[in-house]
Amino acid sequence: TNTYHYTNVSERSRLLNLQTSLRVRLPLGLTFNGDYSYIYDFSRAESRANGQPFAPLRPHNYTAALSYETKTGSDCDLTATYALRGAGSVTLSELDETTGKYSYFEHEGYLLSRMSISARYKHRLTITVGADNLFDYHPTQVNITGSLSPGRTFFSSLTYNL
């Protein structure tokens, strides 16, 4: 059976999180936004699971976006954005309660991309079209640590501000 039972192994979590962000306005109407986060789990159960973490925390997480903005007349703004988000791989331990032994599972890293184009008219009406998961990434296994993306999807929106 594929049933998971989660148990807290401590009343306290000891984590270190380092995060950095970069926002840069480039020439020619370009803007770059980037974020990186590193998480270290101090509460690895070294004596029980050979130092492999129980918690499904991926140590490396990142996002990046490059946007281009331009005006097409006095009343219309156009924006095109290409964005990436992803996480590094992680190895997790799992206790088999019937045998008392640990198994280790490698969860692959992933990188998802997104592209969108927006047109805004008189700062009131915005039309957006785009695609998420451009390269149609499908995880080999769906779990709490990974992407839940169903594959490539397309979207559109129409917004009117009063």
C-alpha atoms as a printed R data frame, in Angstrom:
    type eleno elety resid chain resno       x      y       z
1   ATOM     1    CA   THR     A     1   0.000  0.000   0.000
2   ATOM     2    CA   ASN     A     2   1.142  3.581  -0.674
3   ATOM     3    CA   THR     A     3  -0.001  5.160   2.567
4   ATOM     4    CA   TYR     A     4   2.294  7.591   4.378
5   ATOM     5    CA   HIS     A     5   2.149  8.300   8.085
6   ATOM     6    CA   TYR     A     6   3.914 11.492   9.182
7   ATOM     7    CA   THR     A     7   5.190 11.861  12.728
8   ATOM     8    CA   ASN     A     8   6.927 14.849  14.285
9   ATOM     9    CA   VAL     A     9  10.338 13.721  15.509
10  ATOM    10    CA   SER     A    10  10.946 16.775  17.677
11  ATOM    11    CA   GLU     A    11   8.981 19.524  19.330
12  ATOM    12    CA   ARG     A    12  11.400 22.030  17.873
13  ATOM    13    CA   SER     A    13  12.791 22.572  14.401
14  ATOM    14    CA   ARG     A    14  16.278 23.927  13.965
15  ATOM    15    CA   LEU     A    15  16.620 25.464  10.518
16  ATOM    16    CA   LEU     A    16  18.963 27.936   8.878
17  ATOM    17    CA   ASN     A    17  17.512 29.910   5.976
18  ATOM    18    CA   LEU     A    18  19.665 32.226   3.871
19  ATOM    19    CA   GLN     A    19  17.886 34.216   1.217
20  ATOM    20    CA   THR     A    20  19.050 36.744  -1.319
21  ATOM    21    CA   SER     A    21  17.169 38.855  -3.836
22  ATOM    22    CA   LEU     A    22  18.353 40.923  -6.764
23  ATOM    23    CA   ARG     A    23  16.291 43.521  -8.634
24  ATOM    24    CA   VAL     A    24  17.943 45.317 -11.540
25  ATOM    25    CA   ARG     A    25  16.562 47.802 -14.064
26  ATOM    26    CA   LEU     A    26  18.483 47.244 -17.253
27  ATOM    27    CA   PRO     A    27  18.624 49.430 -20.363
28  ATOM    28    CA   LEU     A    28  16.079 49.128 -23.184
29  ATOM    29    CA   GLY     A    29  13.075 48.611 -20.893
30  ATOM    30    CA   LEU     A    30  14.357 45.356 -19.366
31  ATOM    31    CA   THR     A    31  14.047 44.399 -15.701
32  ATOM    32    CA   PHE     A    32  15.655 41.386 -14.001
33  ATOM    33    CA   ASN     A    33  14.341 39.901 -10.732
34  ATOM    34    CA   GLY     A    34  16.073 36.986  -9.046
35  ATOM    35    CA   ASP     A    35  15.721 35.177  -5.725
36  ATOM    36    CA   TYR     A    36  17.705 32.346  -4.166
37  ATOM    37    CA   SER     A    37  17.045 30.570  -0.884
38  ATOM    38    CA   TYR     A    38  19.194 28.031   0.951
39  ATOM    39    CA   ILE     A    39  17.695 26.014   3.806
40  ATOM    40    CA   TYR     A    40  19.735 23.815   6.138
41  ATOM    41    CA   ASP     A    41  18.007 21.421   8.511
42  ATOM    42    CA   PHE     A    42  20.061 21.107  11.726
43  ATOM    43    CA   SER     A    43  17.642 18.544  13.116
44  ATOM    44    CA   ARG     A    44  18.742 15.699  10.874
45  ATOM    45    CA   ALA     A    45  18.381 12.471  12.795
46  ATOM    46    CA   GLU     A    46  22.005 11.444  12.372
47  ATOM    47    CA   SER     A    47  21.960  8.593  14.829
48  ATOM    48    CA   ARG     A    48  18.847  7.087  13.264
49  ATOM    49    CA   ALA     A    49  18.949  7.897   9.560
50  ATOM    50    CA   ASN     A    50  22.612  8.401   8.646
51  ATOM    51    CA   GLY     A    51  22.170 12.157   8.512
52  ATOM    52    CA   GLN     A    52  19.391 12.175   5.938
53  ATOM    53    CA   PRO     A    53  16.631 14.672   6.676
54  ATOM    54    CA   PHE     A    54  13.105 13.632   7.542
55  ATOM    55    CA   ALA     A    55  11.505 16.949   6.632
56  ATOM    56    CA   PRO     A    56  10.833 17.475   2.918
57  ATOM    57    CA   LEU     A    57  12.924 20.652   2.670
58  ATOM    58    CA   ARG     A    58  14.789 21.210  -0.546
59  ATOM    59    CA   PRO     A    59  18.007 23.045   0.282
60  ATOM    60    CA   HIS     A    60  18.157 25.117  -2.923
61  ATOM    61    CA   ASN     A    61  15.178 27.106  -4.252
62  ATOM    62    CA   TYR     A    62  15.295 29.817  -6.891
63  ATOM    63    CA   THR     A    63  13.249 32.109  -9.101
64  ATOM    64    CA   ALA     A    64  14.253 34.481 -11.882
65  ATOM    65    CA   ALA     A    65  12.326 36.714 -14.265
66  ATOM    66    CA   LEU     A    66  13.277 38.935 -17.161
67  ATOM    67    CA   SER     A    67  10.643 41.476 -18.222
68  ATOM    68    CA   TYR     A    68  10.467 43.882 -21.129
69  ATOM    69    CA   GLU     A    69   8.185 46.923 -20.903
70  ATOM    70    CA   THR     A    70   7.368 49.460 -23.588
71  ATOM    71    CA   LYS     A    71   4.731 52.047 -24.424
72  ATOM    72    CA   THR     A    72   2.878 51.768 -27.723
73  ATOM    73    CA   GLY     A    73   1.356 55.222 -27.766
74  ATOM    74    CA   SER     A    74   0.150 57.452 -24.970
75  ATOM    75    CA   ASP     A    75  -2.471 55.036 -23.626
76  ATOM    76    CA   CYS     A    76  -1.063 51.510 -23.982
77  ATOM    77    CA   ASP     A    77   1.727 49.650 -22.154
78  ATOM    78    CA   LEU     A    78   3.055 46.250 -23.256
79  ATOM    79    CA   THR     A    79   4.936 43.840 -20.983
80  ATOM    80    CA   ALA     A    80   6.545 40.521 -21.897
81  ATOM    81    CA   THR     A    81   7.940 38.324 -19.107
82  ATOM    82    CA   TYR     A    82   9.968 35.118 -19.122
83  ATOM    83    CA   ALA     A    83  10.249 33.522 -15.669
84  ATOM    84    CA   LEU     A    84  11.933 30.474 -14.147
85  ATOM    85    CA   ARG     A    85  11.373 28.785 -10.805
86  ATOM    86    CA   GLY     A    86  12.827 25.638  -9.444
87  ATOM    87    CA   ALA     A    87  14.441 23.680  -6.666
88  ATOM    88    CA   GLY     A    88  17.429 21.398  -6.262
89  ATOM    89    CA   SER     A    89  17.240 17.690  -5.556
90  ATOM    90    CA   VAL     A    90  16.905 16.267  -2.047
91  ATOM    91    CA   THR     A    91  17.397 12.842  -0.468
92  ATOM    92    CA   LEU     A    92  14.897 11.974   2.247
93  ATOM    93    CA   SER     A    93  14.780  9.134   4.745
94  ATOM    94    CA   GLU     A    94  11.730  7.074   5.474
95  ATOM    95    CA   LEU     A    95  11.259  4.686   8.404
96  ATOM    96    CA   ASP     A    96   9.647  1.315   7.791
97  ATOM    97    CA   GLU     A    97   7.940  0.744  11.138
98  ATOM    98    CA   THR     A    98   7.606 -3.009  10.614
99  ATOM    99    CA   THR     A    99  11.357 -3.565  10.123
100 ATOM   100    CA   GLY     A   100  12.712 -0.501  11.957
101 ATOM   101    CA   LYS     A   101  14.990  0.251   8.990
102 ATOM   102    CA   TYR     A   102  15.338  3.413   6.959
103 ATOM   103    CA   SER     A   103  15.029  3.728   3.210
104 ATOM   104    CA   TYR     A   104  16.399  6.670   1.255
105 ATOM   105    CA   PHE     A   105  14.693  8.330  -1.665
106 ATOM   106    CA   GLU     A   106  16.211 10.843  -4.051
107 ATOM   107    CA   HIS     A   107  13.716 13.436  -5.253
108 ATOM   108    CA   GLU     A   108  14.905 15.079  -8.458
109 ATOM   109    CA   GLY     A   109  15.338 18.802  -8.838
110 ATOM   110    CA   TYR     A   110  13.121 20.681 -11.231
111 ATOM   111    CA   LEU     A   111  12.995 23.880 -13.249
112 ATOM   112    CA   LEU     A   112   9.755 25.329 -14.621
113 ATOM   113    CA   SER     A   113   9.473 28.198 -17.080
114 ATOM   114    CA   ARG     A   114   6.661 30.614 -17.833
115 ATOM   115    CA   MET     A   115   6.058 33.221 -20.540
116 ATOM   116    CA   SER     A   116   3.395 35.911 -20.565
117 ATOM   117    CA   ILE     A   117   2.461 39.009 -22.549
118 ATOM   118    CA   SER     A   118   0.268 41.775 -21.127
119 ATOM   119    CA   ALA     A   119  -1.275 44.847 -22.705
120 ATOM   120    CA   ARG     A   120  -2.623 47.598 -20.440
121 ATOM   121    CA   TYR     A   121  -4.873 50.313 -21.855
122 ATOM   122    CA   LYS     A   122  -5.310 53.650 -20.024
123 ATOM   123    CA   HIS     A   123  -4.149 52.041 -16.750
124 ATOM   124    CA   ARG     A   124  -7.595 50.384 -16.467
125 ATOM   125    CA   LEU     A   125  -7.949 47.459 -18.863
126 ATOM   126    CA   THR     A   126  -5.320 44.694 -18.886
127 ATOM   127    CA   ILE     A   127  -5.272 41.655 -21.157
128 ATOM   128    CA   THR     A   128  -2.757 38.890 -20.399
129 ATOM   129    CA   VAL     A   129  -1.986 35.666 -22.277
130 ATOM   130    CA   GLY     A   130   0.722 33.138 -21.556
131 ATOM   131    CA   ALA     A   131   1.949 29.619 -21.001
132 ATOM   132    CA   ASP     A   132   3.204 27.937 -17.842
133 ATOM   133    CA   ASN     A   133   5.682 25.036 -17.790
134 ATOM   134    CA   LEU     A   134   6.831 25.795 -21.339
135 ATOM   135    CA   PHE     A   135   9.009 22.700 -21.660
136 ATOM   136    CA   ASP     A   136   6.202 20.398 -20.433
137 ATOM   137    CA   TYR     A   137   8.048 19.045 -17.375
138 ATOM   138    CA   HIS     A   138   6.323 16.116 -15.661
139 ATOM   139    CA   PRO     A   139   7.752 14.882 -12.347
140 ATOM   140    CA   THR     A   140   8.623 11.191 -12.202
141 ATOM   141    CA   GLN     A   141   6.772 10.996  -8.890
142 ATOM   142    CA   VAL     A   142   4.350 13.417  -7.309
143 ATOM   143    CA   ASN     A   143   5.076 14.209  -3.682
144 ATOM   144    CA   ILE     A   144   5.144 17.034  -1.182
145 ATOM   145    CA   THR     A   145   8.704 18.048  -2.107
146 ATOM   146    CA   GLY     A   146   8.245 18.638  -5.811
147 ATOM   147    CA   SER     A   147   6.346 20.339  -8.525
148 ATOM   148    CA   LEU     A   148   2.653 19.583  -8.796
149 ATOM   149    CA   SER     A   149   2.523 20.935 -12.336
150 ATOM   150    CA   PRO     A   150   0.291 18.886 -14.639
151 ATOM   151    CA   GLY     A   151   2.466 19.836 -17.612
152 ATOM   152    CA   ARG     A   152   2.231 22.718 -20.050
153 ATOM   153    CA   THR     A   153  -0.792 24.940 -19.475
154 ATOM   154    CA   PHE     A   154  -2.048 28.060 -21.197
155 ATOM   155    CA   PHE     A   155  -3.794 30.952 -19.501
156 ATOM   156    CA   SER     A   156  -5.422 34.288 -20.195
157 ATOM   157    CA   SER     A   157  -6.963 37.014 -18.095
158 ATOM   158    CA   LEU     A   158  -8.933 40.196 -18.554
159 ATOM   159    CA   THR     A   159  -8.834 42.784 -15.756
160 ATOM   160    CA   TYR     A   160 -10.668 46.083 -15.481
161 ATOM   161    CA   ASN     A   161  -9.832 48.542 -12.664
162 ATOM   162    CA   LEU     A   162 -12.588 50.956 -11.665
